[in-house]
Amino acid sequence: MDITFDITLSSRNNLLAILDTHSLEQLNEIPIGFSNNLIWNVAHVIVVQQMLLYHLSGLPMVIPDELVSRYKRGTRPEKNCTVEELVQIKEFLFSTLEHTKNDFMDGVFENYNAFTTTSGFTVKNVHDAARFNIFHEGVHMGIILQLKKRV
């Protein structure tokens, strides 16, 4: 699993660079033709990682329910992200990954509710979920790169 966490860490570093090189106004801007913004995509990957690994394992997520409600699949930005939320999102980029890595080492993940993703991949266990998460973050990095060109 080490390579899975290394790849995810690389993704998270790239996401942090996006957050650090754009103003809060740019992060909140929804360009014409898009239904979300830069900050939504970054927060969304944090939420989905938690849902994929923890929620579907029957374990409590380490992020607040409000974050899940605002950034889960099917949501759109309803209000602008604040400076305080941005700080929290930046922290969660890495704290959630470190927490997950420790939980893997401690054998916390014992059960998993398998499901088939919208892209047609069946996630059968938490190892599959961690690997699928890399794909999911890559999809959103592509969207972020498109958004970057328009803000």
Backbone as a chain_set.jsonl record, in Angstrom:
{"seq": "MDITFDITLSSRNNLLAILDTHSLEQLNEIPIGFSNNLIWNVAHVIVVQQMLLYHLSGLPMVIPDELVSRYKRGTRPEKNCTVEELVQIKEFLFSTLEHTKNDFMDGVFENYNAFTTTSGFTVKNVHDAARFNIFHEGVHMGIILQLKKRV", "coords": {"N": [[0.815, -1.208, 0.0], [2.142, 1.127, 0.254], [2.953, 2.51, -2.118], [0.495, 3.357, -3.068], [-0.253, 5.238, -1.139], [1.873, 7.007, -1.501], [1.43, 7.961, -4.107], [-1.053, 9.195, -3.724], [-0.304, 11.162, -1.886], [1.335, 12.731, -3.53], [-0.605, 13.676, -5.312], [-2.134, 15.182, -3.498], [-0.269, 17.129, -2.777], [-0.086, 18.505, -5.183], [-2.692, 19.498, -5.299], [-2.656, 21.2, -3.08], [-0.848, 23.096, -4.028], [-2.403, 24.31, -5.991], [-4.347, 25.537, -4.383], [-2.708, 27.297, -2.987], [-1.79, 29.041, -4.92], [-3.796, 30.545, -5.925], [-6.204, 33.12, -5.491], [-8.697, 33.575, -2.905], [-11.01, 34.494, -4.062], [-10.668, 33.607, -6.731], [-10.639, 30.845, -6.246], [-13.253, 30.424, -5.488], [-14.712, 31.138, -7.713], [-17.042, 30.326, -10.24], [-16.715, 29.368, -13.344], [-18.279, 30.166, -16.507], [-20.149, 27.612, -17.963], [-19.372, 25.649, -16.239], [-20.198, 23.721, -13.312], [-19.197, 23.888, -10.849], [-16.394, 24.869, -8.725], [-12.862, 25.65, -8.188], [-12.213, 25.25, -5.421], [-14.329, 23.641, -4.569], [-13.827, 21.252, -5.952], [-11.381, 20.44, -4.802], [-12.057, 20.121, -2.065], [-13.999, 18.194, -2.433], [-12.557, 15.87, -3.234], [-11.351, 15.19, -0.849], [-13.572, 14.584, 0.751], [-14.7, 12.425, -0.693], [-12.651, 10.506, -0.528], [-12.772, 9.926, 2.191], [-15.368, 8.896, 2.365], [-15.221, 6.687, 0.631], [-13.287, 5.033, 1.886], [-13.713, 5.036, 4.74], [-16.531, 5.422, 5.414], [-17.764, 3.416, 3.811], [-16.597, 1.265, 4.976], [-17.85, 1.099, 7.289], [-16.96, 2.706, 9.307], [-16.336, 5.616, 11.382], [-16.002, 8.772, 9.781], [-13.26, 11.097, 9.56], [-13.698, 13.717, 9.187], [-15.728, 16.698, 9.422], [-19.34, 16.418, 9.433], [-20.637, 18.508, 8.137], [-18.827, 19.295, 6.16], [-18.906, 17.059, 4.533], [-21.593, 17.162, 3.722], [-21.592, 19.507, 2.173], [-19.783, 18.995, 0.094], [-20.028, 16.475, -1.061], [-20.693, 13.961, -3.601], [-22.863, 15.055, -6.161], [-23.466, 17.522, -5.144], [-23.338, 21.14, -5.301], [-21.529, 24.23, -5.295], [-22.951, 26.156, -2.841], [-22.535, 28.359, -1.366], [-19.909, 30.764, -0.9], [-16.616, 29.642, -0.139], [-14.989, 30.25, 2.903], [-12.176, 32.01, 4.41], [-11.486, 30.673, 6.748], [-12.577, 28.116, 6.288], [-11.025, 27.386, 4.101], [-8.491, 27.146, 5.255], [-9.013, 24.94, 6.899], [-9.621, 22.993, 4.956], [-7.151, 22.804, 3.64], [-5.645, 21.696, 5.722], [-6.974, 19.231, 6.054], [-6.307, 17.984, 3.659], [-3.903, 16.68, 4.115], [-3.95, 15.652, 6.751], [-6.04, 13.786, 6.759], [-5.062, 11.875, 5.016], [-2.759, 10.981, 6.346], [-3.938, 9.971, 8.673], [-5.442, 7.885, 7.561], [-3.408, 6.269, 6.528], [-2.15, 5.471, 8.916], [-4.287, 4.075, 10.044], [-4.496, 1.946, 8.258], [-2.08, 0.634, 8.791], [-2.582, -0.098, 11.41], [-4.552, -1.958, 11.123], [-7.286, -1.328, 11.091], [-9.334, -1.391, 9.206], [-11.666, -3.653, 8.643], [-14.089, -4.585, 7.597], [-16.062, -4.216, 4.588], [-18.304, -2.566, 2.429], [-19.04, -3.51, -0.588], [-19.296, -1.913, -3.814], [-20.385, -0.653, -7.027], [-18.827, 1.708, -9.028], [-19.706, 4.854, -10.656], [-18.228, 4.872, -12.931], [-18.11, 2.269, -13.597], [-16.457, 0.457, -12.287], [-16.012, -2.106, -9.954], [-15.719, -1.839, -6.592], [-14.36, -3.777, -4.249], [-13.145, -4.061, -1.784], [-11.333, -2.409, 0.912], [-8.75, -1.943, 0.031], [-9.019, -1.894, -2.748], [-10.598, 0.396, -2.782], [-8.836, 2.416, -1.896], [-7.068, 2.435, -4.008], [-8.804, 3.015, -6.154], [-9.474, 5.559, -5.381], [-7.27, 7.078, -6.152], [-7.617, 7.215, -8.927], [-10.023, 8.667, -8.936], [-9.204, 11.124, -7.786], [-7.475, 11.915, -9.794], [-9.241, 12.345, -11.935], [-10.576, 14.595, -10.979], [-8.424, 16.335, -10.814], [-7.977, 16.803, -13.492], [-10.314, 18.238, -14.126], [-9.879, 20.44, -12.484], [-7.609, 21.544, -13.713], [-8.765, 22.444, -16.08], [-10.569, 24.327, -15.037], [-8.737, 26.127, -13.921], [-7.758, 27.472, -16.153], [-9.728, 29.232, -16.68], [-10.236, 30.974, -14.628]], "CA": [[0.0, 0.0, 0.0], [2.977, 2.319, 0.327], [2.913, 3.267, -3.37], [-0.825, 3.988, -3.138], [-0.191, 6.448, -0.313], [2.828, 7.938, -2.124], [0.748, 8.594, -5.237], [-2.072, 10.09, -3.17], [0.408, 12.313, -1.321], [1.726, 13.563, -4.665], [-1.834, 14.337, -5.746], [-2.499, 16.179, -2.492], [0.679, 18.24, -2.907], [-0.516, 19.272, -6.358], [-3.908, 20.223, -4.919], [-2.244, 22.304, -2.211], [-0.243, 24.12, -4.886], [-3.526, 25.032, -6.609], [-4.922, 26.404, -3.35], [-1.732, 28.323, -2.599], [-1.457, 29.95, -6.025], [-5.011, 31.229, -6.36], [-6.878, 33.904, -4.452], [-9.975, 33.016, -2.456], [-11.985, 34.851, -5.102], [-10.477, 32.675, -7.841], [-11.024, 29.507, -5.806], [-14.717, 30.387, -5.391], [-15.34, 31.5, -8.988], [-17.595, 29.259, -11.077], [-16.702, 29.862, -14.727], [-19.394, 29.817, -17.391], [-20.04, 26.265, -18.496], [-19.019, 24.729, -15.166], [-21.178, 23.713, -12.227], [-18.497, 24.009, -9.577], [-15.204, 25.715, -8.76], [-11.619, 25.015, -7.763], [-12.247, 24.806, -4.026], [-15.266, 22.528, -4.468], [-13.151, 20.043, -6.419], [-10.377, 20.025, -3.819], [-12.769, 19.605, -0.887], [-14.709, 16.988, -2.866], [-11.689, 14.688, -3.213], [-11.173, 14.834, 0.566], [-14.817, 13.948, 1.188], [-14.869, 11.124, -1.345], [-11.683, 9.583, 0.06], [-13.315, 9.513, 3.484], [-16.55, 8.065, 2.138], [-14.775, 5.435, 0.027], [-12.54, 4.17, 2.788], [-14.269, 4.932, 6.09], [-17.987, 5.216, 5.431], [-18.094, 2.105, 3.251], [-16.065, 0.253, 5.891], [-18.64, 1.167, 8.505], [-16.178, 3.435, 10.314], [-16.588, 7.065, 11.368], [-15.089, 9.611, 9.006], [-12.519, 12.021, 10.42], [-14.022, 15.079, 8.759], [-17.059, 17.076, 9.914], [-20.502, 16.115, 8.592], [-20.935, 19.679, 7.312], [-17.955, 19.232, 4.985], [-19.47, 16.0, 3.69], [-22.847, 17.67, 3.148], [-21.325, 20.556, 1.182], [-18.874, 18.634, -0.987], [-20.198, 15.109, -1.552], [-21.172, 13.807, -4.977], [-24.198, 15.567, -6.409], [-23.637, 18.874, -4.61], [-22.749, 22.278, -6.015], [-21.246, 25.304, -4.335], [-24.142, 26.921, -2.458], [-22.018, 29.619, -0.838], [-18.464, 30.846, -1.049], [-15.734, 29.121, 0.887], [-14.373, 31.324, 3.682], [-10.764, 31.824, 4.737], [-11.414, 29.638, 7.786], [-12.803, 26.821, 5.635], [-9.859, 27.11, 3.264], [-7.447, 26.653, 6.168], [-9.427, 23.597, 7.297], [-9.479, 22.113, 3.786], [-5.709, 22.568, 3.466], [-5.213, 20.764, 6.765], [-7.547, 17.921, 5.775], [-5.61, 17.361, 2.536], [-2.82, 15.829, 4.594], [-4.275, 14.944, 7.998], [-6.867, 12.617, 6.44], [-4.192, 10.873, 4.392], [-1.913, 10.422, 7.412], [-4.825, 9.171, 9.522], [-5.768, 6.672, 6.817], [-2.191, 5.452, 6.483], [-1.998, 4.876, 10.243], [-5.352, 3.09, 10.232], [-4.119, 0.75, 7.495], [-1.015, -0.052, 9.537], [-3.169, -0.629, 12.636], [-5.545, -2.979, 10.79], [-8.618, -0.837, 11.461], [-10.31, -1.7, 8.16], [-11.969, -5.083, 8.679], [-15.27, -4.866, 6.776], [-16.243, -3.274, 3.488], [-19.536, -2.722, 1.649], [-18.668, -3.384, -2.001], [-20.222, -1.182, -4.68], [-19.88, -0.37, -8.367], [-18.733, 3.15, -9.239], [-20.375, 5.349, -11.862], [-17.376, 4.554, -14.086], [-18.255, 0.851, -13.886], [-15.493, -0.356, -11.554], [-16.54, -2.626, -8.698], [-14.813, -1.709, -5.454], [-14.715, -4.929, -3.435], [-12.55, -3.996, -0.45], [-10.73, -1.116, 1.209], [-7.555, -1.789, -0.81], [-9.554, -1.404, -4.022], [-11.082, 1.762, -2.568], [-7.675, 3.317, -1.846], [-6.544, 2.527, -5.38], [-9.785, 3.743, -6.953], [-9.403, 6.959, -4.971], [-6.249, 7.729, -6.988], [-8.297, 7.509, -10.189], [-10.986, 9.737, -8.676], [-8.476, 12.383, -7.623], [-6.965, 12.269, -11.118], [-10.359, 12.913, -12.697], [-10.821, 15.953, -10.499], [-7.28, 17.172, -11.188], [-8.258, 17.22, -14.87], [-11.323, 19.301, -14.055], [-9.208, 21.599, -11.883], [-6.745, 22.159, -14.736], [-9.654, 23.186, -16.977], [-11.053, 25.493, -14.289], [-7.611, 27.079, -13.778], [-7.621, 28.257, -17.388], [-10.875, 30.147, -16.828], [-10.38, 31.899, -13.499]], "C": [[0.853, 1.264, 0.0], [2.904, 3.161, -0.943], [1.571, 3.976, -3.531], [-0.831, 5.285, -2.336], [0.78, 7.469, -0.889], [2.178, 8.679, -3.29], [-0.298, 9.587, -4.738], [-1.427, 11.326, -2.555], [0.854, 13.263, -2.427], [0.528, 14.347, -5.193], [-2.199, 15.461, -4.79], [-1.544, 17.375, -2.525], [0.326, 19.122, -4.099], [-1.774, 20.081, -6.054], [-3.581, 21.403, -4.009], [-1.631, 23.432, -3.032], [-1.319, 24.947, -5.581], [-4.106, 26.02, -5.6], [-3.995, 27.561, -3.011], [-1.439, 29.348, -3.692], [-2.676, 30.672, -6.602], [-5.621, 31.984, -5.188], [-8.17, 33.201, -4.052], [-11.068, 33.316, -3.473], [-11.874, 33.897, -6.289], [-10.936, 31.268, -7.469], [-12.538, 29.338, -5.768], [-15.424, 30.653, -6.72], [-15.822, 30.256, -9.739], [-17.65, 29.795, -12.507], [-17.939, 29.411, -15.505], [-19.128, 28.436, -17.981], [-19.667, 25.218, -17.458], [-20.077, 24.797, -14.073], [-20.518, 23.803, -10.851], [-17.217, 24.823, -9.763], [-13.989, 24.955, -8.251], [-11.726, 24.453, -6.349], [-13.222, 23.643, -3.841], [-14.572, 21.226, -4.866], [-12.123, 19.54, -5.417], [-11.066, 19.428, -2.591], [-13.489, 18.295, -1.221], [-13.804, 15.756, -2.814], [-11.409, 14.243, -1.78], [-12.393, 14.057, 1.054], [-14.959, 12.556, 0.581], [-13.878, 10.104, -0.794], [-12.204, 9.051, 1.392], [-14.524, 8.591, 3.323], [-16.152, 6.696, 1.584], [-14.138, 4.497, 1.04], [-13.22, 3.971, 4.138], [-15.764, 4.604, 6.091], [-18.355, 3.819, 4.933], [-17.482, 0.946, 4.03], [-16.842, 0.229, 7.197], [-17.934, 1.878, 9.648], [-16.51, 4.92, 10.266], [-15.54, 7.802, 10.529], [-14.429, 10.614, 9.945], [-12.703, 13.478, 10.0], [-15.423, 15.415, 9.25], [-18.17, 16.746, 8.913], [-20.838, 17.28, 7.666], [-20.087, 19.694, 6.043], [-18.482, 18.19, 4.004], [-20.719, 16.512, 2.982], [-22.603, 18.676, 2.031], [-20.589, 20.063, -0.059], [-19.007, 17.195, -1.494], [-20.717, 15.133, -2.992], [-22.605, 14.33, -5.087], [-24.447, 16.96, -5.859], [-23.0, 19.891, -5.55], [-22.42, 23.33, -4.97], [-22.502, 26.141, -4.083], [-23.759, 28.293, -1.907], [-20.504, 29.593, -0.988], [-17.747, 30.23, 0.139], [-15.082, 30.311, 1.594], [-12.894, 31.028, 3.9], [-10.607, 30.697, 5.76], [-11.613, 28.237, 7.194], [-11.607, 26.417, 4.784], [-8.718, 26.554, 4.109], [-7.753, 25.212, 6.571], [-9.237, 22.6, 6.153], [-8.008, 21.802, 3.539], [-5.196, 21.564, 4.492], [-5.712, 19.358, 6.465], [-6.896, 17.231, 4.584], [-4.6, 16.334, 3.032], [-3.162, 15.055, 5.868], [-5.128, 13.705, 7.723], [-6.027, 11.496, 5.837], [-3.318, 10.198, 5.448], [-2.733, 9.522, 8.339], [-5.149, 7.841, 8.854], [-4.575, 5.725, 6.773], [-1.983, 4.745, 7.827], [-3.054, 3.804, 10.492], [-5.086, 1.813, 9.435], [-3.078, -0.042, 8.26], [-1.561, -0.708, 10.802], [-4.251, -1.682, 12.383], [-6.977, -2.606, 11.143], [-9.692, -1.275, 10.466], [-10.543, -3.212, 8.098], [-13.113, -5.467, 7.75], [-15.339, -3.849, 5.647], [-17.536, -3.605, 2.752], [-19.214, -2.455, 0.186], [-19.733, -2.607, -2.773], [-19.571, -0.987, -6.04], [-19.948, 1.127, -8.594], [-19.485, 3.555, -10.5], [-19.539, 5.096, -13.113], [-17.36, 3.056, -14.379], [-17.276, -0.07, -13.173], [-16.119, -0.821, -10.25], [-15.447, -2.587, -7.638], [-15.229, -2.777, -4.457], [-14.202, -4.848, -2.004], [-11.842, -2.651, -0.28], [-9.452, -0.883, 0.394], [-7.947, -1.297, -2.198], [-9.967, 0.057, -3.898], [-9.928, 2.757, -2.56], [-7.08, 3.499, -3.242], [-7.504, 3.294, -6.285], [-9.753, 5.234, -6.621], [-8.367, 7.734, -5.794], [-6.865, 8.126, -8.33], [-9.238, 8.697, -10.004], [-10.288, 11.085, -8.526], [-7.898, 12.855, -8.957], [-8.034, 12.888, -12.004], [-10.575, 14.366, -12.278], [-9.634, 16.878, -10.748], [-7.457, 17.651, -12.625], [-9.275, 18.348, -14.917], [-10.695, 20.577, -13.507], [-8.323, 22.304, -12.915], [-7.575, 22.946, -15.751], [-10.182, 24.453, -16.307], [-9.975, 26.575, -14.167], [-7.467, 27.995, -14.987], [-8.675, 29.349, -17.497], [-11.07, 31.097, -15.648], [-9.274, 32.944, -13.498]], "O": [[0.336, 2.357, -0.231], [2.805, 4.385, -0.868], [1.517, 5.079, -4.074], [-1.348, 6.305, -2.793], [0.544, 8.672, -0.781], [2.358, 9.887, -3.439], [-0.415, 10.691, -5.269], [-1.956, 12.429, -2.693], [0.758, 14.48, -2.269], [0.636, 15.538, -5.485], [-2.534, 16.565, -5.22], [-1.97, 18.512, -2.321], [0.43, 20.346, -4.025], [-1.905, 21.22, -6.501], [-4.161, 22.48, -4.15], [-1.878, 24.605, -2.751], [-1.16, 26.157, -5.743], [-4.329, 27.189, -5.917], [-4.451, 28.68, -2.774], [-0.894, 30.415, -3.408], [-2.588, 31.328, -7.64], [-5.559, 31.538, -4.042], [-8.67, 32.34, -4.775], [-11.946, 32.488, -3.715], [-12.892, 33.428, -6.799], [-11.551, 30.579, -8.282], [-13.05, 28.241, -5.989], [-16.626, 30.411, -6.832], [-15.1, 29.265, -9.855], [-18.532, 30.586, -12.841], [-18.556, 28.396, -15.183], [-18.024, 28.139, -18.437], [-19.647, 24.025, -17.763], [-20.768, 25.805, -13.927], [-21.195, 23.795, -9.823], [-16.985, 25.396, -10.828], [-14.073, 23.772, -7.923], [-11.367, 23.3, -6.112], [-12.964, 22.75, -3.035], [-14.719, 20.211, -4.185], [-12.008, 18.332, -5.205], [-10.693, 18.348, -2.133], [-13.574, 17.397, -0.384], [-14.252, 14.692, -2.386], [-11.246, 13.051, -1.523], [-12.264, 13.01, 1.687], [-15.306, 11.608, 1.285], [-14.239, 8.941, -0.611], [-12.087, 7.86, 1.679], [-14.676, 7.621, 4.065], [-16.678, 5.67, 2.014], [-14.422, 3.299, 1.048], [-13.294, 2.845, 4.628], [-16.194, 3.624, 6.699], [-19.158, 3.123, 5.554], [-17.805, -0.216, 3.781], [-16.541, -0.553, 8.099], [-18.269, 1.678, 10.815], [-16.922, 5.429, 9.224], [-14.351, 7.486, 10.572], [-14.975, 10.94, 10.999], [-11.947, 14.356, 10.416], [-16.228, 14.511, 9.473], [-17.96, 16.79, 7.701], [-21.277, 17.067, 6.536], [-20.573, 20.063, 4.973], [-18.5, 18.416, 2.794], [-20.88, 16.314, 1.778], [-23.337, 18.691, 1.043], [-20.741, 20.632, -1.14], [-18.174, 16.745, -2.281], [-21.118, 16.172, -3.517], [-23.442, 14.078, -4.221], [-25.517, 17.528, -6.076], [-22.238, 19.551, -6.455], [-22.981, 23.315, -3.875], [-23.044, 26.755, -5.002], [-24.532, 29.249, -1.967], [-19.9, 28.537, -1.178], [-18.219, 30.295, 1.274], [-14.671, 31.271, 0.943], [-12.422, 29.929, 3.609], [-9.702, 29.869, 5.647], [-10.908, 27.294, 7.555], [-11.225, 25.248, 4.75], [-8.057, 25.594, 3.711], [-6.861, 24.364, 6.583], [-8.747, 21.491, 6.366], [-7.658, 20.657, 3.257], [-4.403, 20.682, 4.162], [-4.96, 18.393, 6.604], [-6.928, 16.003, 4.501], [-4.455, 15.258, 2.452], [-2.711, 13.923, 6.044], [-4.956, 12.681, 8.384], [-6.252, 10.318, 6.113], [-3.16, 8.977, 5.437], [-2.28, 8.449, 8.739], [-5.134, 6.794, 9.501], [-4.725, 4.517, 6.96], [-1.676, 3.553, 7.863], [-2.765, 2.758, 11.073], [-5.417, 0.718, 9.891], [-3.183, -1.264, 8.367], [-1.066, -1.754, 11.223], [-4.805, -2.237, 13.332], [-7.788, -3.477, 11.458], [-10.838, -1.504, 10.853], [-9.717, -3.954, 7.566], [-13.108, -6.556, 7.177], [-14.758, -2.767, 5.729], [-17.83, -4.77, 2.484], [-19.127, -1.3, -0.231], [-20.915, -2.639, -2.429], [-18.358, -1.137, -6.187], [-20.99, 1.749, -8.384], [-19.855, 2.708, -11.312], [-20.065, 5.102, -14.226], [-16.676, 2.613, -15.303], [-17.27, -1.272, -13.436], [-16.696, -0.017, -9.517], [-14.398, -3.216, -7.773], [-16.314, -2.706, -3.881], [-14.753, -5.488, -1.109], [-11.765, -1.858, -1.218], [-9.111, 0.263, 0.101], [-7.307, -0.407, -2.76], [-9.719, 0.859, -4.798], [-10.032, 3.829, -3.157], [-6.644, 4.592, -3.602], [-7.077, 4.124, -7.088], [-9.981, 6.071, -7.494], [-8.567, 8.91, -6.097], [-6.658, 9.241, -8.809], [-9.248, 9.62, -10.817], [-10.743, 12.082, -9.087], [-7.838, 14.056, -9.219], [-7.767, 13.84, -12.738], [-10.736, 15.25, -13.119], [-9.818, 18.088, -10.88], [-7.118, 18.792, -12.94], [-9.109, 19.306, -15.671], [-10.955, 21.669, -14.013], [-8.3, 23.534, -12.974], [-7.141, 23.994, -16.229], [-10.237, 25.516, -16.924], [-10.254, 27.768, -14.291], [-7.095, 29.161, -14.85], [-8.543, 30.275, -18.297], [-11.973, 31.934, -15.669], [-9.238, 33.804, -12.618]]}, "num_chains": 1, "name": "protein.A"}
